[in-house]
Every structure is written in structure tokens, then in C-alpha cells.
Amino acid sequence: MTSPDAARLKALDRDHYMHPFTDFKALGDEGSRLITAAHGVYIEDDEGRQILDAMAGLWCVNLGYGRQELVGAATRQLQQLPYYNSFFKTTHPPAAELADTLCGLAPGHINRVFFTGSGSEANDTVLRMVRRYWALKGQPEKQWIIARDNAYHGSTVAGMSLGGMAPMQAQGGPCVPGIAHIRQPYWFDEGREMSPEAFGKVCAEALEARIQALGPDKVAAFIAEPVQGAGGAIIPPESYWPAIKDVLSRYDILLVVDEVICGFGRLGEWFGSVHYDLEPDLMPIAKGLSSGYLPIGGVLVGDRVARTLIDDGGEFHHGFTYSGHPVCAAVALENLRLMKSESVVEQVRQVTGPYLAKRWKALERHPLIGEARSLGLIGALEIVADKATGARFDKSLKAGETCRDICFELGLVMRCCAWPR
Ligand code: PXG
């Protein structure tokens, strides 16, 4: 790309494009980076610089860039049937095939999927399905959904309400009512005075305490990611999920496991739920489903909820123009076929995940790193001012943002998670 054209595009961007999660004025002053191509694990900017994309786009390009098989699948489907809906008793081959393939990959009790265009729409669908389920069960008072502080479940009003990001909720509220938040299992930040084992149990006790406070007959569901992604790659202590499962089994509460980031190999299994031996009633998915090549998401629905919605529900008044979009579904199908045939998930579990873990842990020797943790292909470094006490830098120094910017300059995309809480 020639420089004058790059300058022109940057000016168009500055003048007309309102970017997501962006301080518009600051970006206008600084200007955007222009990314023009990508191959394998590298993105390329307008000056031809190769940058290692350790973020896989936004946690989504699971197969990497430039996979011509995905381009081919999209092209063929665009020629054959570029669009049709599945609203009025119609379907099309890619949606039906993808539904079957997904259910074959999901844990055995999951045999249905509802398609959406994104992870946020998937979580909107979750909210509606959960409340609809309890209404059909004759318990419409079961409305509360318990989520976690600092969680990210999307940016629609329902997604933002389920999420626990204070800065998001401070804008454009009020949030959807009937959603409560409990503490996250963030041992490094909140639990270092005890063992990770003990802390995991304390966090599960917080769930039980909240259920008791809200009234067990009023709590519909608990939603969480297996490993909290956008919140800071928060890998729970090993004791956490067994203790959470134990609490949920003592009350009649649905488990929603948000697999938008953890699904499709990131933790070395097809789903994070498999890694942690969870039996979710609902699993929102997106991102890696199509390796991000086209937008598609969905909710995998366990038999318990599906049976009630199917047998007792009548029409479910919910859906999107692009639910099960044929081209997106065709790309997702091809993506899953490639992941299977190339044993990508096994490779993460047996080779790349353990290798990353070994090399990652070595970074803990650095004076600024308080903890280096990883699981599968998710890793986090805790940046500290004082290694002995774990004390943070003053927020005004923007330590995380500075590291991120330096990495970018040196040719590495990574993510700074410095959410004000
Ligand atoms: N659930 C989870 C767990 C997510 O991470 C969504 C739902 C929403 O998906 P859509 O497709 O509507 O964006 C997400 C999205 C970041 C970042 O900076 C993470 C996401 C989105 C944007 C930025 O880490 N995750």
C-alpha cells in the first residue's frame, strides 16, 4: 500500500469512523494503525511491518490468517445461496450441517443449538431462554441470574448487564433488572493471604451466600466463563469449579458456561467446560466457531432446557435476521472440519499449551512480573511495582498500557487488562 493512500485512509477513519471501545477524541488526536493484511499468526500494517498477533484478532482467529479453505467455503456458499433465513419453517444445508456438527462436539447432554450473529446476541438469547424455561416450569419467580464481577459477556444491553464491568455499566444504564454479581476467583489480586485452594472455596461460598440472600427459589441461573478472558485471563484455582458445581447441585439453578473465548480449542479441549468437567445447561459460543472469518455465534442448549422449550413452549419469540446465516455457517463448518482434521485441539493440549506454559512460567523471574499463569493458549502476566509484596504501580502511571504499547512497537500484539474496578 502506498503511503499517500494510507494517509488518506487514516484521515477518512479519523473523520468518520466511531471505533468500538474507544475514546473518540483521543483516537482522533493520535490516529489509527492501519492493518492491511494478515498471514498465519502475523498481521501486517500499511508499512509492511509484520506483527505477531498473540491476541488472535480478538480471541477469535483460532486457525490463523490466510486459510484458503475458509475463503473457498465462503465463495462456494455465496455462489450457491448467499442468504436465506430460517424463520418460517425453512432451513438450508450449512445451518443444518453445522448444528449437527456442533452437537457432536459438545458434551453428550447437549443436542441443540440456537444460532446468533455474535457472542453478545448469544448472551441475550441465554437471558431469554433461562427466564422462559423457568416460566414454562411454572416458576416464573425464578428470575435472578448470578454473574461475576469483572466478567465480560458482551456489549448489548443484556450482555453488558450480565457482565460485571463497572465502566460499561456506568454508561447507558439502567441495566437489565434481576442480575446480581459475586466476586471473581482472582487469586493474585484478591486472595493471596490464603492458598489458591482455600480461596477457590471462599469464592464458591460467595455464590451460596448470594443464593441464600436472594432466595433459592428466585435464582434462575449462574453464568461464568471457564477462564475469565477479557477480565484478565483469570484462571480459577483448581478447587473453584468443583465447589461451584457442588453449590449449584444443592439448589435447582441452571449453569450457563460462556464459551465465547474458551471454546474451540483455546484451553486444549473443544470447550472449556470439558477441561473443568462441567455440565452446562446452556453454552454461548462465537469467535473461534468461524475463526473470526465471518460473524457467527450461538447457544448450545442442553437436553433439560431444550426439552422444556420444545415440548411445552410453543413459539419462542426470538431470533435474528442472520441466525444461522448460510455463508457464516458454511465457513464455521469448514473451520471445524479443519480443526478436526489437523488435530488442532489435541495439539494445543499436548504440544503448544505445555510449551507455552513452560516458557511463560520462566517470565516470572522478571522483576516486574508478580505472576505468570497460563492454561492452554491463554496466558497472563501480572505487572507489579514490588515483587515481594505484589503491590501495583499507581494507576496513573499506566504500566499495563505502556507495556502493551511497547510490545506493539516491537512487533507483538498483546492485551492490557486494566479495567477500573
Ligand atoms: N462472551 C465473552 C466471554 C466474550 O469474551 C462476548 C461474550 C461477546 O461477543 P461479541 O461477539 O458480541 O463481541 C465476548 C467478547 C477484549 C474483548 O478486549 C473481548 C471481547 C470482545 C471485545 C473485546 O478482550 N469478547
Residues whose N, C-alpha, C, O or C-beta is under 5 A from the ligand:
A	BS01	PXG	L58 S118 G119 S120 E121 Y152 H153 G154 E225 G229 A230 D258 V260 I261 A286
